[in-house]
Amino acid sequence: MRDITGRLDAIERVRLAHLPTPIVEAPRLAEHAGLRRLLIKRDDMTGLAMGGNKARKLEYDLAGAVSSGCDLLITIGGTQSNHAAMTAAAGRRLGLGVKLVLGGPDFERFGGNLALDALYGAEIRYLVDDDDNDSLAAAMAEWVVELRAAGRRPFAVPLGGSTGAGALGYVQAARELAGQLGDGPLQIVTAVGSCGTLAGLALGARLFLPRARVVGISVSRTAREITERTLELEREAAGLLGLEAAMAAGDVECYDAYVGEYGVPTAAGNDAVRTAARLEGLLLDPVYTGKSMSGLLDLARRGVLDPAVPTVFLHSGGLPIVFAFADLVRPAALCTKIRR
């Protein structure tokens, strides 16, 4: 194990996150779910752009940008992409320019992560009514060609920062969890989009938490697509550590019944956001963590999660998104105006 930690520590990274992130108990939410113990791994407190899981990935993904002398970062995402906002913040932190290719429904105001994108001064090309990943990637590739022709040195960061290198951020997170909780039985539940977090946790659990079960709740893709991409990323990350990939399709546990439409809140997700806020003072967002918490609650009630085994909910961030969905809080239902 010492050899593995040495290899992991030797891989180049830039420091962007405030680590380790804390773990807090959620006893009232645990009782609501029928779980003996529920813990929240507060990766919404990584610090960069109001926190989130992308900070851990970007530490590895952007090491190459710094070492190769690039002068700007460019990446892609949906309207309320956490990854895009955090890449913009990381770029400014590293003294680099930022370009974003985003796509989704048309909008009239810059709220949530869009407001952060603007605040960081990122130049945005927005594909109205088109958030298809292939379209976004093609538009980014075209922009990269333009930038190079103009003498710039862009560094392209893929969707979600999900690369084999980026997944190492969550191998480190599993190591961190082992240091905080020991290596006993655990159920780790996380939102899954571009699969880097799930792949890193799965590989990290194999190395540092051998009795842990890692459960993904999809917020965008089908379980089959997630399985395929997770295996690819786990293989890449393992290779960087000089290891053989050990996962097969049956080793990836992911549930895709809670997605609804990508980027669009669901009734169950919104209910989970309000439940977490009112039982624990815990803020989730309606696009990512709210949906994954709705999945956790449903899996617990159906007995898919073992109530006797401690469950860790990895809070992957996304808090700025709350402010893009003002109707979520339903202020009229709780507010009585009094004029004296």
C-alpha positions as CSV (number, residue, x, y, z in Angstrom):
1,M,0.0,0.0,0.0
2,R,2.9,2.3,0.7
3,D,4.1,1.9,-2.8
4,I,0.6,2.9,-4.2
5,T,0.4,6.0,-2.0
6,G,3.9,6.9,-3.1
7,R,3.0,6.6,-6.8
8,L,-0.2,8.6,-6.2
9,D,1.7,11.4,-4.4
10,A,4.3,11.5,-7.2
11,I,1.8,12.4,-9.9
12,E,1.9,16.1,-10.8
13,R,-1.0,18.3,-9.6
14,V,-1.8,21.9,-8.9
15,R,-3.3,22.8,-5.5
16,L,-6.8,24.2,-5.9
17,A,-9.0,22.6,-3.2
18,H,-9.2,23.0,0.5
19,L,-8.5,19.5,1.8
20,P,-9.4,17.4,3.6
21,T,-13.1,18.2,3.4
22,P,-15.1,17.4,6.6
23,I,-17.6,14.6,7.2
24,V,-20.7,15.5,9.2
25,E,-23.4,13.3,10.7
26,A,-27.0,13.7,9.4
27,P,-29.1,12.0,12.1
28,R,-32.5,13.4,11.2
29,L,-32.0,12.7,7.5
30,A,-30.8,9.2,8.4
31,E,-34.0,8.6,10.5
32,H,-36.1,9.9,7.6
33,A,-34.4,7.5,5.2
34,G,-34.5,4.5,7.6
35,L,-30.7,4.3,7.9
36,R,-28.9,3.7,11.1
37,R,-26.2,6.2,10.2
38,L,-25.8,8.8,7.4
39,L,-22.7,10.9,6.9
40,I,-22.2,13.8,4.5
41,K,-18.8,14.1,2.9
42,R,-18.7,17.8,2.4
43,D,-17.0,18.2,-1.0
44,D,-19.2,21.2,-1.5
45,M,-16.5,22.8,0.8
46,T,-13.5,22.4,-1.5
47,G,-13.5,26.1,-1.8
48,L,-13.0,26.8,-5.5
49,A,-16.0,28.7,-7.0
50,M,-18.1,28.0,-3.9
51,G,-16.9,24.4,-3.8
52,G,-17.6,21.1,-5.4
53,N,-16.1,17.8,-6.7
54,K,-14.5,19.3,-9.8
55,A,-11.8,21.0,-7.7
56,R,-10.2,17.6,-7.0
57,K,-10.3,16.6,-10.7
58,L,-8.9,19.9,-11.9
59,E,-5.9,19.6,-9.6
60,Y,-4.7,16.8,-11.9
61,D,-6.3,17.9,-15.2
62,L,-4.7,21.4,-15.1
63,A,-1.2,20.3,-14.1
64,G,-0.5,19.8,-17.8
65,A,-1.8,23.2,-18.7
66,V,0.7,24.8,-16.3
67,S,3.7,22.7,-17.2
68,S,3.1,23.1,-21.0
69,G,2.9,26.9,-20.9
70,C,-0.7,27.3,-22.0
71,D,-2.2,30.8,-21.7
72,L,-5.9,30.0,-21.5
73,L,-8.3,27.2,-20.6
74,I,-11.3,26.2,-22.7
75,T,-14.0,23.7,-21.7
76,I,-17.7,22.7,-22.3
77,G,-20.8,22.2,-20.3
78,G,-24.5,22.8,-19.8
79,T,-26.2,26.0,-18.9
80,Q,-25.6,25.5,-15.1
81,S,-22.4,23.5,-15.4
82,N,-20.5,23.4,-12.1
83,H,-17.4,22.2,-14.0
84,A,-17.5,25.3,-16.3
85,A,-17.7,27.7,-13.4
86,M,-15.0,25.9,-11.5
87,T,-12.7,25.8,-14.5
88,A,-13.2,29.5,-14.9
89,A,-12.2,30.1,-11.3
90,A,-9.2,27.8,-11.6
91,G,-8.1,29.6,-14.7
92,R,-8.1,32.9,-12.9
93,R,-6.4,31.4,-9.9
94,L,-3.6,30.2,-12.2
95,G,-3.4,33.5,-14.2
96,L,-4.9,32.0,-17.3
97,G,-7.7,33.2,-19.7
98,V,-10.9,31.3,-19.9
99,K,-13.3,30.4,-22.7
100,L,-16.5,28.4,-22.3
101,V,-18.7,26.6,-24.8
102,L,-22.1,26.1,-23.1
103,G,-25.4,24.8,-24.4
104,G,-29.0,24.4,-23.3
105,P,-32.3,26.3,-23.2
106,D,-32.3,30.0,-24.0
107,F,-32.1,32.3,-21.0
108,E,-32.7,36.0,-20.2
109,R,-30.6,36.5,-17.1
110,F,-27.3,35.3,-15.8
111,G,-28.2,33.4,-12.6
112,G,-26.5,30.6,-10.7
113,N,-23.3,29.3,-12.2
114,L,-23.8,31.5,-15.3
115,A,-23.5,34.5,-13.0
116,L,-20.2,33.1,-11.7
117,D,-19.0,32.5,-15.3
118,A,-19.6,36.2,-16.0
119,L,-18.0,37.3,-12.8
120,Y,-14.8,35.4,-13.7
121,G,-14.8,37.2,-17.0
122,A,-15.1,34.0,-19.1
123,E,-15.9,34.5,-22.8
124,I,-18.9,32.3,-23.6
125,R,-20.2,30.8,-26.8
126,Y,-23.7,29.5,-26.1
127,L,-25.4,26.9,-28.2
128,V,-29.1,27.7,-27.8
129,D,-31.3,24.6,-27.4
130,D,-28.3,22.3,-28.0
131,D,-26.6,20.7,-25.0
132,D,-25.6,17.6,-26.9
133,N,-22.1,16.7,-25.8
134,D,-20.9,16.0,-29.3
135,S,-22.1,19.4,-30.5
136,L,-20.4,21.1,-27.6
137,A,-17.1,19.2,-28.2
138,A,-17.2,20.1,-31.9
139,A,-17.8,23.8,-31.2
140,M,-14.9,23.7,-28.7
141,A,-12.6,22.1,-31.3
142,E,-13.4,24.8,-33.8
143,W,-12.7,27.5,-31.3
144,V,-9.4,25.9,-30.4
145,V,-8.3,26.1,-34.1
146,E,-9.3,29.8,-34.2
147,L,-7.4,30.5,-31.0
148,R,-4.2,28.8,-32.2
149,A,-4.4,30.6,-35.5
150,A,-4.5,33.8,-33.5
151,G,-1.3,32.9,-31.7
152,R,-2.9,31.7,-28.4
153,R,-2.0,28.5,-26.5
154,P,-5.3,27.0,-25.4
155,F,-5.6,24.0,-23.1
156,A,-8.9,22.1,-23.7
157,V,-10.4,20.5,-20.6
158,P,-13.0,17.7,-21.5
159,L,-16.6,17.6,-20.2
160,G,-16.7,17.5,-16.4
161,G,-12.9,17.3,-16.2
162,S,-13.4,13.5,-16.5
163,T,-10.1,12.0,-17.6
164,G,-8.0,9.2,-16.2
165,A,-5.8,11.9,-14.5
166,G,-8.9,13.8,-13.2
167,A,-10.2,10.5,-11.7
168,L,-7.1,10.4,-9.5
169,G,-8.6,13.2,-7.5
170,Y,-11.2,10.8,-6.3
171,V,-8.7,8.0,-5.7
172,Q,-7.2,10.6,-3.3
173,A,-10.7,11.3,-1.9
174,A,-11.1,7.5,-1.1
175,R,-7.7,7.6,0.6
176,E,-8.9,10.6,2.6
177,L,-12.2,8.9,3.6
178,A,-10.2,5.9,4.8
179,G,-8.1,8.2,7.0
180,Q,-11.3,9.8,8.4
181,L,-13.5,6.7,8.9
182,G,-11.2,3.7,8.8
183,D,-11.5,0.8,6.5
184,G,-14.7,-0.8,7.8
185,P,-17.9,-1.4,5.8
186,L,-19.3,1.6,4.0
187,Q,-21.9,2.5,1.4
188,I,-20.7,5.6,-0.6
189,V,-23.4,7.3,-2.7
190,T,-22.5,9.9,-5.3
191,A,-24.1,11.8,-8.2
192,V,-22.8,10.7,-11.6
193,G,-22.6,12.7,-14.7
194,S,-19.3,12.5,-16.7
195,C,-18.2,9.5,-14.6
196,G,-14.8,10.7,-13.3
197,T,-15.9,10.9,-9.7
198,L,-17.4,7.4,-9.8
199,A,-14.4,5.9,-11.6
200,G,-12.0,7.5,-9.1
201,L,-14.0,6.4,-6.0
202,A,-14.3,2.8,-7.4
203,L,-10.6,2.6,-7.9
204,G,-9.8,4.3,-4.7
205,A,-12.2,2.0,-2.8
206,R,-10.3,-1.0,-4.2
207,L,-7.1,0.4,-3.0
208,F,-8.0,2.1,0.4
209,L,-11.6,1.0,1.3
210,P,-11.8,-2.7,0.3
211,R,-15.1,-3.2,2.2
212,A,-16.8,-0.2,0.7
213,R,-19.7,-0.3,-1.8
214,V,-19.8,2.6,-4.2
215,V,-23.2,3.5,-5.6
216,G,-23.8,6.0,-8.4
217,I,-27.0,8.0,-9.0
218,S,-27.1,9.2,-12.6
219,V,-28.0,12.8,-13.3
220,S,-27.6,12.6,-17.0
221,R,-26.8,9.3,-18.7
222,T,-28.2,5.8,-18.8
223,A,-26.7,3.2,-16.4
224,R,-25.3,1.4,-19.4
225,E,-23.5,4.5,-20.7
226,I,-22.2,5.3,-17.3
227,T,-20.9,1.7,-16.8
228,E,-19.0,1.9,-20.1
229,R,-17.4,5.3,-19.4
230,T,-16.6,4.5,-15.8
231,L,-14.7,1.4,-16.9
232,E,-12.7,3.4,-19.5
233,L,-11.7,6.0,-16.9
234,E,-10.9,3.5,-14.2
235,R,-8.6,1.7,-16.7
236,E,-6.9,5.0,-17.5
237,A,-6.5,6.0,-13.9
238,A,-5.2,2.6,-12.9
239,G,-2.7,2.8,-15.7
240,L,-1.3,6.1,-14.4
241,L,-0.6,4.3,-11.1
242,G,1.0,1.3,-12.8
243,L,-1.9,-1.0,-12.0
244,E,-4.0,-3.3,-14.0
245,A,-7.7,-2.4,-14.3
246,A,-9.7,-4.8,-12.2
247,M,-13.3,-3.8,-12.7
248,A,-15.9,-5.5,-15.0
249,A,-19.3,-4.2,-16.0
250,G,-20.9,-6.0,-13.1
251,D,-18.7,-4.1,-10.6
252,V,-20.2,-0.7,-11.5
253,E,-23.4,0.0,-9.5
254,C,-25.4,2.8,-10.9
255,Y,-29.1,3.8,-11.0
256,D,-30.6,5.9,-13.7
257,A,-34.3,6.2,-12.6
258,Y,-33.8,9.6,-11.0
259,V,-32.6,11.7,-13.9
260,G,-35.8,13.1,-15.4
261,E,-34.3,15.4,-18.0
262,Y,-30.7,16.5,-17.7
263,G,-30.5,20.0,-16.2
264,V,-34.2,20.1,-15.4
265,P,-35.3,19.7,-11.8
266,T,-37.6,16.8,-10.8
267,A,-40.4,16.8,-8.2
268,A,-38.5,14.1,-6.2
269,G,-35.3,16.0,-6.5
270,N,-36.9,19.3,-5.3
271,D,-38.5,17.5,-2.4
272,A,-35.1,16.0,-1.4
273,V,-33.6,19.5,-1.5
274,R,-36.2,20.9,0.8
275,T,-36.0,17.8,3.1
276,A,-32.3,18.1,3.5
277,A,-32.5,21.8,4.2
278,R,-35.3,21.5,6.7
279,L,-34.0,18.5,8.6
280,E,-30.3,19.2,8.6
281,G,-29.7,22.8,7.3
282,L,-28.0,21.1,4.4
283,L,-28.1,22.8,1.1
284,L,-28.4,20.7,-2.1
285,D,-29.1,21.8,-5.6
286,P,-32.0,20.7,-7.8
287,V,-29.9,19.6,-10.8
288,Y,-27.3,17.3,-9.4
289,T,-27.1,16.7,-5.6
290,G,-30.9,17.0,-5.1
291,K,-31.5,14.2,-7.7
292,S,-28.8,12.0,-6.2
293,M,-30.2,12.5,-2.7
294,S,-33.7,11.6,-4.0
295,G,-32.1,8.4,-5.3
296,L,-30.4,7.7,-1.9
297,L,-33.7,8.1,-0.1
298,D,-35.6,5.9,-2.5
299,L,-32.9,3.2,-2.5
300,A,-32.8,3.2,1.3
301,R,-36.6,2.9,1.6
302,R,-36.6,0.0,-0.9
303,G,-33.9,-1.8,1.0
304,V,-31.3,-1.6,-1.8
305,L,-29.1,0.2,0.7
306,D,-28.3,-1.8,3.8
307,P,-29.7,0.2,6.8
308,A,-27.2,-1.3,9.1
309,V,-24.1,-0.2,7.1
310,P,-22.9,3.4,7.5
311,T,-23.9,5.4,4.4
312,V,-21.7,8.3,3.1
313,F,-23.4,10.8,0.8
314,L,-20.7,12.5,-1.2
315,H,-21.9,16.1,-1.6
316,S,-20.5,17.1,-5.0
317,G,-21.3,20.8,-4.8
318,G,-23.5,22.8,-7.1
319,L,-24.8,25.3,-4.6
320,P,-24.8,28.3,-7.0
321,I,-27.5,26.5,-9.0
322,V,-30.0,27.0,-6.2
323,F,-30.1,30.7,-7.1
324,A,-31.0,29.9,-10.7
325,F,-34.3,28.3,-9.5
326,A,-36.0,30.8,-7.3
327,D,-39.3,28.9,-7.4
328,L,-37.7,26.0,-5.5
329,V,-37.9,27.8,-2.2
330,R,-41.6,28.7,-2.5
331,P,-41.3,31.9,-0.5
332,A,-45.0,32.7,-0.7
333,A,-46.0,29.6,1.2
334,L,-43.9,30.6,4.3
335,C,-43.9,34.4,4.2
336,T,-46.5,36.6,5.8
337,K,-46.1,40.3,5.0
338,I,-47.1,42.7,7.7
339,R,-47.3,46.5,7.3
340,R,-47.4,48.7,10.4
